[in-house]
Amino acid sequence: MIWLWLLFIYLEALRNFYIIEIKKMVPNYLESFIIRGIAAIVHGVLLHVQTWDDYKFIFVFQISSFYLTFDFILNWMRGKEMFFLGKNNAIDRFLRERPLLHIFVKTVALALTIFSLLKYYSHV
Protein backbone atom coordinates (compact mmCIF):
# COMPACT_ATOMS: atom_id res chain seq x y z
CA MET A 1 0.00 0.00 0.00
CA ILE A 2 3.04 2.27 0.01
CA TRP A 3 2.37 2.82 -3.70
CA LEU A 4 -0.83 4.70 -2.75
CA TRP A 5 1.26 7.40 -1.13
CA LEU A 6 3.40 7.69 -4.25
CA LEU A 7 0.23 7.93 -6.33
CA PHE A 8 -0.99 10.72 -4.05
CA ILE A 9 2.28 12.62 -4.54
CA TYR A 10 1.88 12.34 -8.31
CA LEU A 11 -1.74 13.53 -8.14
CA GLU A 12 -0.79 16.42 -5.85
CA ALA A 13 1.91 17.46 -8.34
CA LEU A 14 -0.67 17.24 -11.13
CA ARG A 15 -3.08 19.44 -9.11
CA ASN A 16 -0.30 22.00 -8.60
CA PHE A 17 0.65 21.83 -12.29
CA TYR A 18 -2.96 22.67 -13.16
CA ILE A 19 -3.05 25.60 -10.71
CA ILE A 20 0.31 27.02 -11.83
CA GLU A 21 0.37 26.34 -15.57
CA ILE A 22 -3.31 26.22 -16.60
CA LYS A 23 -4.99 28.61 -14.17
CA LYS A 24 -1.84 30.81 -13.95
CA MET A 25 -2.28 31.15 -10.19
CA VAL A 26 -0.14 30.62 -7.10
CA PRO A 27 -1.21 27.53 -5.12
CA ASN A 28 -2.87 28.13 -1.77
CA TYR A 29 -0.19 26.64 0.49
CA LEU A 30 -2.47 26.32 3.54
CA GLU A 31 -4.99 24.41 1.43
CA SER A 32 -2.20 22.17 0.12
CA PHE A 33 -0.95 21.52 3.66
CA ILE A 34 -4.45 20.50 4.80
CA ILE A 35 -4.97 18.22 1.77
CA ARG A 36 -1.60 16.56 2.39
CA GLY A 37 -2.38 16.07 6.08
CA ILE A 38 -5.73 14.47 5.32
CA ALA A 39 -4.09 12.23 2.71
CA ALA A 40 -1.44 11.14 5.25
CA ILE A 41 -4.14 10.22 7.77
CA VAL A 42 -6.18 8.31 5.17
CA HIS A 43 -3.03 6.50 4.04
CA GLY A 44 -2.33 5.48 7.65
CA VAL A 45 -5.89 4.20 8.01
CA LEU A 46 -5.60 2.20 4.79
CA LEU A 47 -2.43 0.62 6.18
CA HIS A 48 -4.44 -0.33 9.30
CA VAL A 49 -2.12 1.64 11.55
CA GLN A 50 -3.51 1.68 15.07
CA THR A 51 -0.75 3.00 17.32
CA TRP A 52 1.93 5.68 17.13
CA ASP A 53 4.52 2.91 17.29
CA ASP A 54 3.04 1.47 14.09
CA TYR A 55 2.65 4.86 12.43
CA LYS A 56 5.93 6.63 13.26
CA PHE A 57 7.92 5.08 10.41
CA ILE A 58 5.09 5.63 7.92
CA PHE A 59 4.87 9.25 9.06
CA VAL A 60 8.61 9.77 8.45
CA PHE A 61 8.22 8.03 5.07
CA GLN A 62 5.28 10.25 4.11
CA ILE A 63 7.09 13.48 4.93
CA SER A 64 10.49 12.55 3.50
CA SER A 65 9.21 10.88 0.34
CA PHE A 66 6.86 13.79 -0.35
CA TYR A 67 9.66 16.32 0.05
CA LEU A 68 12.00 14.16 -2.01
CA THR A 69 9.71 13.52 -4.98
CA PHE A 70 7.01 16.20 -5.22
CA ASP A 71 9.29 18.95 -6.55
CA PHE A 72 10.95 16.59 -9.03
CA ILE A 73 7.59 15.45 -10.42
CA LEU A 74 6.15 18.97 -10.60
CA ASN A 75 9.31 20.30 -12.24
CA TRP A 76 9.23 17.44 -14.77
CA MET A 77 5.57 18.21 -15.59
CA ARG A 78 6.41 21.90 -16.02
CA GLY A 79 9.48 21.23 -18.17
CA LYS A 80 11.80 22.73 -15.56
CA GLU A 81 15.19 21.44 -14.42
CA MET A 82 15.07 18.77 -11.70
CA PHE A 83 16.24 21.06 -8.88
CA PHE A 84 14.27 24.14 -9.98
CA LEU A 85 12.92 26.19 -7.07
CA GLY A 86 10.02 28.58 -7.41
CA LYS A 87 9.76 32.17 -6.21
CA ASN A 88 6.50 32.03 -4.24
CA ASN A 89 7.03 29.31 -1.65
CA ALA A 90 9.01 30.47 1.41
CA ILE A 91 11.05 27.24 1.56
CA ASP A 92 11.93 27.55 -2.13
CA ARG A 93 13.00 31.17 -1.69
CA PHE A 94 15.19 30.21 1.27
CA LEU A 95 16.83 27.29 -0.57
CA ARG A 96 17.33 29.26 -3.82
CA GLU A 97 20.01 31.24 -2.04
CA ARG A 98 21.59 28.08 -0.58
CA PRO A 99 21.96 25.47 -3.36
CA LEU A 100 24.29 23.22 -1.36
CA LEU A 101 21.79 23.14 1.49
CA HIS A 102 19.08 22.23 -1.03
CA ILE A 103 21.10 19.22 -2.24
CA PHE A 104 21.90 18.26 1.35
CA VAL A 105 18.25 18.38 2.42
CA LYS A 106 17.18 16.29 -0.59
CA THR A 107 19.91 13.77 0.28
CA VAL A 108 18.70 13.59 3.88
CA ALA A 109 15.13 13.12 2.59
CA LEU A 110 16.33 10.20 0.45
CA ALA A 111 18.11 8.62 3.41
CA LEU A 112 15.04 9.07 5.64
CA THR A 113 12.76 7.62 2.98
CA ILE A 114 14.87 4.50 2.66
CA PHE A 115 15.44 4.17 6.41
CA SER A 116 11.77 4.60 7.29
CA LEU A 117 10.67 2.02 4.73
CA LEU A 118 13.21 -0.49 5.99
CA LYS A 119 12.18 0.12 9.62
CA TYR A 120 8.46 -0.05 8.78
CA TYR A 121 8.78 -3.33 6.94
CA SER A 122 11.00 -4.83 9.65
CA HIS A 123 8.50 -3.67 12.30
CA VAL A 124 5.32 -4.99 10.67
DSSP file with accessible surface (Angstrom, degrees, kcal/mol):
  #  RESIDUE AA STRUCTURE BP1 BP2  ACC     N-H-->O    O-->H-N    N-H-->O    O-->H-N    TCO  KAPPA ALPHA  PHI   PSI    X-CA   Y-CA   Z-CA
    1    1 A M    >>        0   0   92      0, 0.0     3,-1.2     0, 0.0     4,-0.6   0.000 360.0 360.0 360.0  -4.2    0.0    0.0    0.0
    2    2 A I  H >>  +     0   0   18      1,-0.2     4,-1.4     2,-0.2     3,-1.2   0.866 360.0  67.9 -59.7 -33.6    3.0    2.3    0.0
    3    3 A W  H 3> S+     0   0  156      1,-0.3     4,-2.5     2,-0.2    -1,-0.2   0.799  88.4  65.7 -58.7 -27.5    2.4    2.8   -3.7
    4    4 A L  H <> S+     0   0   43     -3,-1.2     4,-2.4     1,-0.2    -1,-0.3   0.881 100.0  50.3 -63.1 -37.1   -0.8    4.7   -2.8
    5    5 A W  H <X S+     0   0    9     -3,-1.2     4,-2.3    -4,-0.6    -1,-0.2   0.911 110.0  49.6 -66.8 -40.5    1.3    7.4   -1.1
    6    6 A L  H  X S+     0   0   80     -4,-1.4     4,-2.1     2,-0.2    -2,-0.2   0.895 109.9  51.8 -65.7 -36.4    3.4    7.7   -4.2
    7    7 A L  H  X S+     0   0   77     -4,-2.5     4,-2.7     1,-0.2    -2,-0.2   0.919 108.0  52.1 -63.9 -42.5    0.2    7.9   -6.3
    8    8 A F  H  X S+     0   0   36     -4,-2.4     4,-2.9     1,-0.2     5,-0.2   0.922 107.3  52.1 -59.2 -44.1   -1.0   10.7   -4.1
    9    9 A I  H  X S+     0   0    1     -4,-2.3     4,-2.4     1,-0.2    -1,-0.2   0.934 110.6  48.3 -59.0 -44.5    2.3   12.6   -4.5
   10   10 A Y  H  X S+     0   0   92     -4,-2.1     4,-2.4     1,-0.2    -1,-0.2   0.937 113.1  47.1 -60.5 -46.0    1.9   12.3   -8.3
   11   11 A L  H  X S+     0   0   87     -4,-2.7     4,-2.5     1,-0.2    -2,-0.2   0.874 110.7  52.0 -66.2 -36.1   -1.7   13.5   -8.1
   12   12 A E  H  X S+     0   0    6     -4,-2.9     4,-2.3     2,-0.2    -1,-0.2   0.895 109.9  49.2 -67.5 -37.9   -0.8   16.4   -5.9
   13   13 A A  H  X S+     0   0    0     -4,-2.4     4,-2.7    -5,-0.2    -2,-0.2   0.919 110.6  50.9 -64.7 -40.8    1.9   17.5   -8.3
   14   14 A L  H  X S+     0   0   75     -4,-2.4     4,-2.4     2,-0.2    -2,-0.2   0.913 109.1  50.9 -63.1 -40.8   -0.7   17.2  -11.1
   15   15 A R  H  X S+     0   0   59     -4,-2.5     4,-2.2     1,-0.2    -2,-0.2   0.932 112.6  46.2 -61.7 -44.4   -3.1   19.4   -9.1
   16   16 A N  H  X S+     0   0    4     -4,-2.3     4,-2.9     2,-0.2     5,-0.3   0.879 109.0  55.2 -67.7 -37.8   -0.3   22.0   -8.6
   17   17 A F  H  X>S+     0   0   52     -4,-2.7     4,-3.1     2,-0.2     5,-0.8   0.942 108.9  48.7 -57.0 -46.2    0.6   21.8  -12.3
   18   18 A Y  I  X>S+     0   0  125     -4,-2.4     5,-2.6     1,-0.2     4,-1.2   0.930 113.4  46.3 -60.1 -46.1   -3.0   22.7  -13.2
   19   19 A I  I  <5S+     0   0   18     -4,-2.2     6,-2.6     3,-0.2    -2,-0.2   0.934 122.1  35.6 -63.9 -44.9   -3.0   25.6  -10.7
   20   20 A I  I  <5S+     0   0   34     -4,-2.9    -2,-0.2     4,-0.2    -3,-0.2   0.942 129.8  26.8 -76.7 -49.8    0.3   27.0  -11.8
   21   21 A E  I  <5S+     0   0   51     -4,-3.1    -3,-0.2    -5,-0.3    -2,-0.1   0.829 130.8  30.5 -90.0 -34.6    0.4   26.3  -15.6
   22   22 A I  I  <<S+     0   0  101     -4,-1.2    -3,-0.2    -5,-0.8    -4,-0.1   0.911 130.7  31.5 -91.8 -51.6   -3.3   26.2  -16.6
   23   23 A K  S   <S-     0   0  104     -5,-2.6    -3,-0.2     2,-0.1    -4,-0.1   0.626  95.6-137.8 -81.5 -14.4   -5.0   28.6  -14.2
   24   24 A K        +     0   0  152     -6,-0.4     2,-0.3     1,-0.2    -4,-0.2   0.899  59.3 127.3  57.4  44.9   -1.8   30.8  -13.9
   25   25 A M        -     0   0  103     -6,-2.6    -1,-0.2     3,-0.0    -2,-0.1  -0.815  66.3-107.7-124.7 166.4   -2.3   31.2  -10.2
   26   26 A V        -     0   0   76     -2,-0.3    -6,-0.0    -3,-0.1   -10,-0.0  -0.807  45.1-109.8 -91.2 132.5   -0.1   30.6   -7.1
   27   27 A P        -     0   0    6      0, 0.0     2,-0.9     0, 0.0     3,-0.1  -0.279  26.2-113.9 -60.3 148.5   -1.2   27.5   -5.1
   28   28 A N     >  -     0   0   89      1,-0.2     4,-2.3     2,-0.1     5,-0.2  -0.774  29.7-163.0 -82.0 106.8   -2.9   28.1   -1.8
   29   29 A Y  H  > S+     0   0   89     -2,-0.9     4,-2.3     1,-0.2    -1,-0.2   0.829  85.5  53.0 -70.0 -30.8   -0.2   26.6    0.5
   30   30 A L  H  > S+     0   0  120      2,-0.2     4,-2.4     1,-0.2    -1,-0.2   0.939 110.3  48.7 -66.9 -44.0   -2.5   26.3    3.5
   31   31 A E  H  > S+     0   0   91      1,-0.2     4,-2.6     2,-0.2    -2,-0.2   0.925 111.7  49.6 -59.6 -44.1   -5.0   24.4    1.4
   32   32 A S  H  X S+     0   0    1     -4,-2.3     4,-2.6     1,-0.2    -1,-0.2   0.912 109.2  52.0 -61.8 -42.5   -2.2   22.2    0.1
   33   33 A F  H  X S+     0   0  154     -4,-2.3     4,-2.2     2,-0.2    -1,-0.2   0.920 111.2  47.1 -61.1 -43.0   -1.0   21.5    3.7
   34   34 A I  H  X S+     0   0   90     -4,-2.4     4,-2.6     2,-0.2     5,-0.2   0.931 112.0  49.7 -66.1 -45.0   -4.5   20.5    4.8
   35   35 A I  H  X S+     0   0   56     -4,-2.6     4,-2.6     1,-0.2    -2,-0.2   0.928 112.2  48.4 -59.1 -44.0   -5.0   18.2    1.8
   36   36 A R  H  X S+     0   0   57     -4,-2.6     4,-2.2     2,-0.2    -1,-0.2   0.883 110.8  50.7 -66.8 -38.3   -1.6   16.6    2.4
   37   37 A G  H  X S+     0   0   35     -4,-2.2     4,-2.1    -5,-0.2    -1,-0.2   0.927 111.3  47.4 -64.1 -44.8   -2.4   16.1    6.1
   38   38 A I  H  X S+     0   0  100     -4,-2.6     4,-2.8     1,-0.2     5,-0.2   0.926 111.6  51.3 -62.2 -42.9   -5.7   14.5    5.3
   39   39 A A  H  X S+     0   0   20     -4,-2.6     4,-2.7    -5,-0.2    -1,-0.2   0.896 108.4  52.0 -62.0 -39.4   -4.1   12.2    2.7
   40   40 A A  H  X S+     0   0   12     -4,-2.2     4,-2.3     2,-0.2    -1,-0.2   0.917 111.3  46.9 -63.8 -41.8   -1.4   11.1    5.3
   41   41 A I  H  X S+     0   0  114     -4,-2.1     4,-2.4     2,-0.2    -2,-0.2   0.942 113.1  48.1 -65.4 -46.6   -4.1   10.2    7.8
   42   42 A V  H  X S+     0   0   74     -4,-2.8     4,-2.7     1,-0.2    -2,-0.2   0.921 110.6  52.3 -60.7 -42.0   -6.2    8.3    5.2
   43   43 A H  H  X S+     0   0    6     -4,-2.7     4,-1.5    -5,-0.2    -1,-0.2   0.925 109.0  49.9 -60.6 -43.6   -3.0    6.5    4.0
   44   44 A G  H  <>S+     0   0    5     -4,-2.3     5,-2.4     1,-0.2    -1,-0.2   0.912 110.7  49.8 -61.0 -40.6   -2.3    5.5    7.6
   45   45 A V  H ><5S+     0   0   93     -4,-2.4     3,-1.9     1,-0.2    -2,-0.2   0.926 108.1  52.8 -64.2 -43.5   -5.9    4.2    8.0
   46   46 A L  H 3<5S+     0   0   73     -4,-2.7    -1,-0.2     1,-0.3    -2,-0.2   0.793 106.9  53.0 -64.1 -26.6   -5.6    2.2    4.8
   47   47 A L  T 3<5S-     0   0   22     -4,-1.5    -1,-0.3    -5,-0.2    -2,-0.2   0.409 115.2-120.9 -85.5   1.3   -2.4    0.6    6.2
   48   48 A H  T < 5 +     0   0  147     -3,-1.9     2,-0.3     1,-0.2    -3,-0.2   0.836  47.7 173.6  62.2  36.3   -4.4   -0.3    9.3
   49   49 A V      < +     0   0   30     -5,-2.4    -1,-0.2     1,-0.1     3,-0.1  -0.602  10.0 167.9 -74.6 131.1   -2.1    1.6   11.5
   50   50 A Q        +     0   0  166     -2,-0.3     2,-0.3     1,-0.2    -1,-0.1   0.565  55.0  39.1-122.5 -16.8   -3.5    1.7   15.1
   51   51 A T  S  > S-     0   0   74      1,-0.1     4,-2.0     0, 0.0     3,-0.3  -0.929  77.6-115.3-132.5 162.0   -0.7    3.0   17.3
   52   52 A W  H  > S+     0   0  158     -2,-0.3     4,-2.8     1,-0.2    -1,-0.1   0.873 117.1  60.0 -61.5 -36.2    1.9    5.7   17.1
   53   53 A D  H  4 S+     0   0   74      1,-0.2     4,-0.4     2,-0.2    -1,-0.2   0.884 109.7  42.2 -60.2 -37.1    4.5    2.9   17.3
   54   54 A D  H  4 S+     0   0   54     -3,-0.3     4,-0.5     1,-0.1    -1,-0.2   0.837 120.2  43.2 -73.2 -34.9    3.0    1.5   14.1
   55   55 A Y  H  X S+     0   0   37     -4,-2.0     4,-3.0     1,-0.2     3,-0.3   0.756  89.3  83.3 -87.0 -24.3    2.6    4.9   12.4
   56   56 A K  H  X S+     0   0   67     -4,-2.8     4,-2.0     1,-0.3    -1,-0.2   0.853  95.5  43.9 -56.9 -39.1    5.9    6.6   13.3
   57   57 A F  H  > S+     0   0   31     -4,-0.4     4,-2.3     2,-0.2    -1,-0.3   0.874 114.2  50.1 -75.2 -33.1    7.9    5.1   10.4
   58   58 A I  H  > S+     0   0    0     -4,-0.5     4,-3.1    -3,-0.3    -2,-0.2   0.912 109.2  53.0 -66.6 -40.9    5.1    5.6    7.9
   59   59 A F  H  X S+     0   0   80     -4,-3.0     4,-2.4     2,-0.2     5,-0.2   0.936 110.3  46.1 -60.1 -46.8    4.9    9.3    9.1
   60   60 A V  H  X S+     0   0   51     -4,-2.0     4,-2.8    -5,-0.2     5,-0.3   0.923 113.6  50.7 -62.0 -41.7    8.6    9.8    8.4
   61   61 A F  H  X S+     0   0    4     -4,-2.3     4,-2.8     1,-0.2     5,-0.4   0.930 109.4  50.6 -60.8 -45.8    8.2    8.0    5.1
   62   62 A Q  H  X S+     0   0    3     -4,-3.1     4,-1.7     1,-0.2    -2,-0.2   0.934 115.7  40.8 -60.0 -47.1    5.3   10.2    4.1
   63   63 A I  H  X S+     0   0   95     -4,-2.4     4,-2.5    -5,-0.2     5,-0.2   0.956 120.1  42.0 -68.1 -49.3    7.1   13.5    4.9
   64   64 A S  H  X S+     0   0    6     -4,-2.8     4,-2.5    -5,-0.2    -2,-0.2   0.915 116.1  47.1 -69.5 -41.1   10.5   12.5    3.5
   65   65 A S  H  X S+     0   0    2     -4,-2.8     4,-2.5    -5,-0.3     5,-0.4   0.884 112.4  51.0 -69.3 -35.4    9.2   10.9    0.3
   66   66 A F  H  X S+     0   0   25     -4,-1.7     4,-2.6    -5,-0.4     5,-0.4   0.964 113.6  43.9 -63.3 -49.9    6.9   13.8   -0.4
   67   67 A Y  H  < S+     0   0   53     -4,-2.5     4,-0.5     1,-0.2    -2,-0.2   0.891 115.9  49.5 -62.4 -37.0    9.7   16.3    0.0
   68   68 A L  H  < S+     0   0   24     -4,-2.5     4,-0.4    -5,-0.2    -1,-0.2   0.917 125.2  21.9 -68.1 -42.7   12.0   14.2   -2.0
   69   69 A T  H  X S+     0   0   35     -4,-2.5     4,-2.6    -5,-0.2     5,-0.2   0.768 103.0  74.6-104.9 -28.0    9.7   13.5   -5.0
   70   70 A F  H  X S+     0   0   15     -4,-2.6     4,-2.8    -5,-0.4     5,-0.3   0.934 101.1  44.5 -56.0 -51.8    7.0   16.2   -5.2
   71   71 A D  H  > S+     0   0   24     -4,-0.5     4,-2.9    -5,-0.4     5,-0.2   0.905 113.2  51.7 -60.4 -42.4    9.3   18.9   -6.5
   72   72 A F  H  > S+     0   0   49     -4,-0.4     4,-2.3     2,-0.2    -1,-0.2   0.928 113.0  44.6 -61.1 -44.5   10.9   16.6   -9.0
   73   73 A I  H  X S+     0   0   38     -4,-2.6     4,-2.6     2,-0.2    -2,-0.2   0.941 115.4  46.8 -66.7 -46.7    7.6   15.4  -10.4
   74   74 A L  H  X S+     0   0   13     -4,-2.8     4,-2.1    -5,-0.2    -2,-0.2   0.925 113.2  49.1 -62.0 -43.6    6.2   19.0  -10.6
   75   75 A N  H  X>S+     0   0    7     -4,-2.9     5,-3.0    -5,-0.3     4,-0.5   0.903 110.7  50.8 -63.0 -40.3    9.3   20.3  -12.2
   76   76 A W  H ><5S+     0   0  181     -4,-2.3     3,-1.1    -5,-0.2    -2,-0.2   0.934 110.6  49.1 -61.4 -45.6    9.2   17.4  -14.8
   77   77 A M  H 3<5S+     0   0   33     -4,-2.6    -1,-0.2     1,-0.3    -2,-0.2   0.859 113.9  46.6 -61.7 -35.7    5.6   18.2  -15.6
   78   78 A R  H 3<5S-     0   0   57     -4,-2.1    -1,-0.3    -5,-0.2    -2,-0.2   0.452 114.0-116.1 -87.6  -2.6    6.4   21.9  -16.0
   79   79 A G  T <<5 +     0   0   70     -3,-1.1    -3,-0.2    -4,-0.5     2,-0.2   0.769  69.5 138.2  73.2  26.1    9.5   21.2  -18.2
   80   80 A K      < -     0   0   85     -5,-3.0    -1,-0.2    -6,-0.2    -2,-0.1  -0.546  62.7 -84.6 -97.3 166.6   11.8   22.7  -15.6
   81   81 A E    >   -     0   0  142     -2,-0.2     3,-1.9     1,-0.1    -1,-0.1  -0.312  46.3-106.1 -67.5 156.7   15.2   21.4  -14.4
   82   82 A M  T 3  S+     0   0  111      1,-0.3    -7,-0.2    -7,-0.1    -6,-0.1   0.864 118.1  39.2 -56.0 -40.8   15.1   18.8  -11.7
   83   83 A F  T 3  S+     0   0   76     -8,-0.1    -1,-0.3     2,-0.1    -2,-0.1   0.162  82.8 143.8-100.4  22.3   16.2   21.1   -8.9
   84   84 A F    <   -     0   0   52     -3,-1.9     2,-0.4   -13,-0.1    -9,-0.1  -0.323  33.4-158.7 -60.7 137.6   14.3   24.1  -10.0
   85   85 A L        -     0   0   12      7,-0.1    -2,-0.1    11,-0.0    -1,-0.0  -0.980  10.4-131.7-121.9 135.2   12.9   26.2   -7.1
   86   86 A G        -     0   0   16     -2,-0.4    10,-0.2     1,-0.1    -1,-0.0  -0.038  10.2-128.0 -75.3-178.2   10.0   28.6   -7.4
   87   87 A K  S    S+     0   0  148      5,-0.1    -1,-0.1     1,-0.0     6,-0.0   0.502  96.3  56.8-109.5  -8.7    9.8   32.2   -6.2
   88   88 A N  S    S+     0   0   90      5,-0.0     2,-0.3     4,-0.0    -1,-0.0   0.852  84.4  80.5 -94.8 -40.0    6.5   32.0   -4.2
   89   89 A N  S  > S-     0   0   39      1,-0.1     4,-2.5     2,-0.0     5,-0.2  -0.519  73.3-138.8 -73.8 134.2    7.0   29.3   -1.7
   90   90 A A  H  > S+     0   0   62     -2,-0.3     4,-2.3     1,-0.2     5,-0.2   0.881 103.4  50.7 -62.0 -40.4    9.0   30.5    1.4
   91   91 A I  H  > S+     0   0   96      2,-0.2     4,-2.7     1,-0.2    -1,-0.2   0.930 110.8  49.3 -63.8 -44.4   11.0   27.2    1.6
   92   92 A D  H  > S+     0   0   24      1,-0.2     4,-2.3     2,-0.2    -2,-0.2   0.923 110.5  50.0 -60.0 -45.2   11.9   27.5   -2.1
   93   93 A R  H  X S+     0   0  121     -4,-2.5     4,-0.8     1,-0.2    -1,-0.2   0.913 112.1  48.4 -61.1 -41.5   13.0   31.2   -1.7
   94   94 A F  H >< S+     0   0  100     -4,-2.3     3,-0.6     1,-0.2    -2,-0.2   0.933 115.1  43.6 -62.6 -46.6   15.2   30.2    1.3
   95   95 A L  H >< S+     0   0    7     -4,-2.7     3,-1.4     1,-0.2     7,-0.3   0.754  99.4  71.4 -75.8 -23.6   16.8   27.3   -0.6
   96   96 A R  H 3< S+     0   0  110     -4,-2.3    -1,-0.2     1,-0.3    -2,-0.2   0.864 101.8  45.9 -57.1 -36.5   17.3   29.3   -3.8
   97   97 A E  T << S+     0   0  144     -4,-0.8    -1,-0.3    -3,-0.6    -2,-0.2   0.501 116.4  47.3 -84.3  -5.2   20.0   31.2   -2.0
   98   98 A R    <>  +     0   0   94     -3,-1.4     4,-2.1    -4,-0.2     3,-0.3  -0.575  61.4 166.3-136.2  69.8   21.6   28.1   -0.6
   99   99 A P  H  > S+     0   0   85      0, 0.0     4,-2.1     0, 0.0     5,-0.2   0.847  78.4  53.3 -60.7 -34.7   22.0   25.5   -3.4
  100  100 A L  H  > S+     0   0  149      1,-0.2     4,-2.4     2,-0.2     5,-0.1   0.896 108.7  50.1 -67.6 -36.7   24.3   23.2   -1.4
  101  101 A L  H  > S+     0   0   61     -3,-0.3     4,-3.0     2,-0.2     5,-0.2   0.901 107.5  55.2 -65.0 -38.8   21.8   23.1    1.5
  102  102 A H  H  X S+     0   0    8     -4,-2.1     4,-2.2    -7,-0.3    -2,-0.2   0.940 110.3  44.4 -58.7 -47.3   19.1   22.2   -1.0
  103  103 A I  H  X S+     0   0   72     -4,-2.1     4,-2.3     1,-0.2    -1,-0.2   0.918 113.7  51.4 -64.8 -40.8   21.1   19.2   -2.2
  104  104 A F  H  X S+     0   0  126     -4,-2.4     4,-2.6     2,-0.2    -2,-0.2   0.932 110.0  48.2 -61.7 -46.6   21.9   18.3    1.4
  105  105 A V  H  X S+     0   0   48     -4,-3.0     4,-2.5     1,-0.2    -1,-0.2   0.907 111.5  49.9 -63.9 -40.8   18.2   18.4    2.4
  106  106 A K  H  X S+     0   0    8     -4,-2.2     4,-2.2    -5,-0.2    -1,-0.2   0.900 110.8  50.9 -63.9 -37.8   17.2   16.3   -0.6
  107  107 A T  H  X S+     0   0   81     -4,-2.3     4,-2.5     2,-0.2    -2,-0.2   0.920 110.2  48.5 -66.3 -42.0   19.9   13.8    0.3
  108  108 A V  H  X S+     0   0   58     -4,-2.6     4,-2.9     2,-0.2     5,-0.2   0.914 109.7  53.3 -63.3 -41.0   18.7   13.6    3.9
  109  109 A A  H  X S+     0   0    6     -4,-2.5     4,-2.4     2,-0.2    -2,-0.2   0.908 108.8  49.7 -61.2 -40.6   15.1   13.1    2.6
  110  110 A L  H  X S+     0   0   83     -4,-2.2     4,-2.4     2,-0.2     5,-0.2   0.945 111.9  47.6 -62.6 -46.3   16.3   10.2    0.4
  111  111 A A  H  X S+     0   0   59     -4,-2.5     4,-2.9     1,-0.2    -2,-0.2   0.922 113.3  47.9 -61.4 -43.6   18.1    8.6    3.4
  112  112 A L  H  X S+     0   0   73     -4,-2.9     4,-2.8     2,-0.2     5,-0.3   0.876 109.7  53.3 -65.8 -37.7   15.0    9.1    5.6
  113  113 A T  H  X S+     0   0   16     -4,-2.4     4,-2.0    -5,-0.2    -2,-0.2   0.953 114.1  41.1 -61.5 -48.8   12.8    7.6    3.0
  114  114 A I  H  X S+     0   0   88     -4,-2.4     4,-2.5     2,-0.2    -2,-0.2   0.948 116.8  48.6 -65.0 -48.4   14.9    4.5    2.7
  115  115 A F  H  X S+     0   0  107     -4,-2.9     4,-2.8    -5,-0.2     5,-0.2   0.921 111.5  49.0 -58.3 -47.3   15.4    4.2    6.4
  116  116 A S  H  X S+     0   0    1     -4,-2.8     4,-2.7     1,-0.2    -1,-0.2   0.889 111.3  49.6 -65.7 -37.0   11.8    4.6    7.3
  117  117 A L  H  X S+     0   0   45     -4,-2.0     4,-2.7    -5,-0.3     5,-0.2   0.930 112.3  47.7 -65.3 -44.3   10.7    2.0    4.7
  118  118 A L  H  X S+     0   0  118     -4,-2.5     4,-1.7     1,-0.2    -2,-0.2   0.925 115.0  45.6 -62.3 -43.7   13.2   -0.5    6.0
  119  119 A K  H  X S+     0   0   83     -4,-2.8     4,-1.5    -5,-0.2    -2,-0.2   0.900 112.7  51.1 -66.9 -41.1   12.2    0.1    9.6
  120  120 A Y  H  X S+     0   0   23     -4,-2.7     4,-2.0    -5,-0.2     3,-0.3   0.951 112.7  44.6 -61.3 -49.0    8.5    0.0    8.8
  121  121 A Y  H  < S+     0   0  132     -4,-2.7    -1,-0.2     1,-0.2    -2,-0.2   0.790 114.3  48.9 -71.4 -23.7    8.8   -3.3    6.9
  122  122 A S  H  < S+     0   0   89     -4,-1.7    -1,-0.2    -5,-0.2    -2,-0.2   0.739 113.7  48.7 -81.9 -20.4   11.0   -4.8    9.7
  123  123 A H  H  <        0   0   73     -4,-1.5    -2,-0.2    -3,-0.3    -3,-0.2   0.791 360.0 360.0 -85.7 -33.0    8.5   -3.7   12.3
  124  124 A V     <        0   0  117     -4,-2.0   -70,-0.0    -5,-0.1    -4,-0.0  -0.363 360.0 360.0 -74.8 360.0    5.3   -5.0   10.7
